[in-house]
C-alpha cells in the first residue's frame, strides 16, 4: 500500500491564476464539474490557486486556443533560455575565478577570424535564409553581427 505525505503548507496571496476554456456550453456536465472543482481548489488553497472557467468558446475556437497556448509557451521558453544563459555565464565566471586562484589559466579565443571564414564561405547567409529575418535578428542580438 502506498501513502503520500504532504507537509503543511502556508498559503499566501493568490500565486497561481489559470484559465480553463472549452467549446461546451456553460450547463454542460464538463463545465458544471469544472466549476465545482475550481471552487473546491480555490477553497482548499485559501485562494492561492484560482482557476477561471470559460465555456462556449469565450476565449476563441479550439484553433485559437492552441495558437494562444503555443505563443505563451514560446514566450516562456524564450524568457527561460535567456535567464539560463545569464545564469550559466555567471557560474562560468565564478568557476573561472575560483580555478584561477588555484593556478588554472583560461585562454580567450578570438572568434573573429573563424567567423569571417564562415561569412566568406556563405555559411551565415545560408542559415539566415533558412531561419528567416526575425529569428536571425534574435540570434544576432545575442551573438553580434554574423551575416
N, C-alpha and C positions, 0 to 999 in steps of 0.2 A: 504494500500500500504506500502510495506517495503522498507526501504532505508538503505544502508550501507555507513558509513563514514570511510574513511581511513585517518589517519594522514599523513602529509608529511613525506616522507622517504628520508633520505640522504644516498645514495648508495656509498659504498667504493669499494675497490678492490673485485674481484670475491670471493664470500663466499660459494656459493653452486655449486658444479660440479656434474652433474648427467649423467648417461648413460641410453639410451633407446634402447633396442635391440629387434629384432623380426626376424621371418623367411621369411618375404616377401621381394621380390626384391626391389631395390632402387627406381624403377619407379612405384611401386605400389602406388595407391592413399593414402594408410595409411602412407607410408614413405614420400610421397610428402607433405602431410599436416603436419606431424610431423616435418619435416624440416622447413616448413614455421612457424609453431608455435614456434619452438625452436629459430629461428632467431628473431621473434617478442618479445619473452620473454627476450632474451638477450638484445635487443634494449631497451625495456621498463624498464629494471632493470639496465641499464647502464653497462651491462656486469657482474653484480654481480651473476646472475643466469645463468649458462651455461649448456645446455643440449646437449649432443652429441648423434647423431642418428647412430645406427649400424644395417643396413638392412642385409638381406641374410645370417643370422646365423653367422655373423662375430665374435660374442662372444661365439659361440657354439650353440649346439642344445637347444631346449626348456628344456630338462632334465638337460643339463649342466648349463644353466642359473638359473634354480631353485636350483640346488645344490650350485652354487656360492652365490645366494641370501641367502640361508639357512646358509651357512658358515659365511657370513657377519653379518647376524642378530645374530647368536650365539656369534660371537666375540664382537659385540657392546653391547649385553645384558650382557655378562660376565664382560666387562670393566665397564659398568654402575653399576653392582652389587657390584664390588669391590669399586668403588667410593662411592656408597651409604653406604656400610659397614663402610668405613672410616669416612664419614660424621656423621653417627649415633654414632660411638664411640666417636667422638669429642663432639657432642652435649650431649651425656650421661655424659661425663666427666665434661662439663661445668655445666650441671644441678646438678650433684652430688656436685660439688664445691659450687654452689650457695645455694643449700639446706643445705649443711654442715655449712655454715655461719649462718644459721637460726636454727641450733641445730639438724637437721635430720642426723641420722647416717646410714651408709650403711655397711652391712656385706658382706665381700668377702667369697664366698663359695669355699671350696676345692673340686674340681670336681674329683680329682684323685681316691678316694675310690669308688665313683659311677661308674666311667669309668672302673675301674678294675673289678667290679662285672659284668658289661656288657660284658667285654672282656672274663671273665671266663665262662659266660653263652653262648658264641658263637655268641652273637648279632652282633658284629662288623664283624666277619668273614662271617656271612650270608649276611650282607649288602655289604660287599666288593665283594663277588661272584656275587650278583645281579647287582651292579653298574659297575663292571669291573675295571681293574687295573688303567686305565687312569683317570677315574672320581674319583676313590678313592684317588689317589695320589694328585689330585687337592683339594679334601676335607681335606686331612691330611696336605697339605701345609698351610691351614688356621687354622686348629684345633690343629695341632700337631699329633704325632703318636697315632693311635687308635687301630689298629689290630696288 
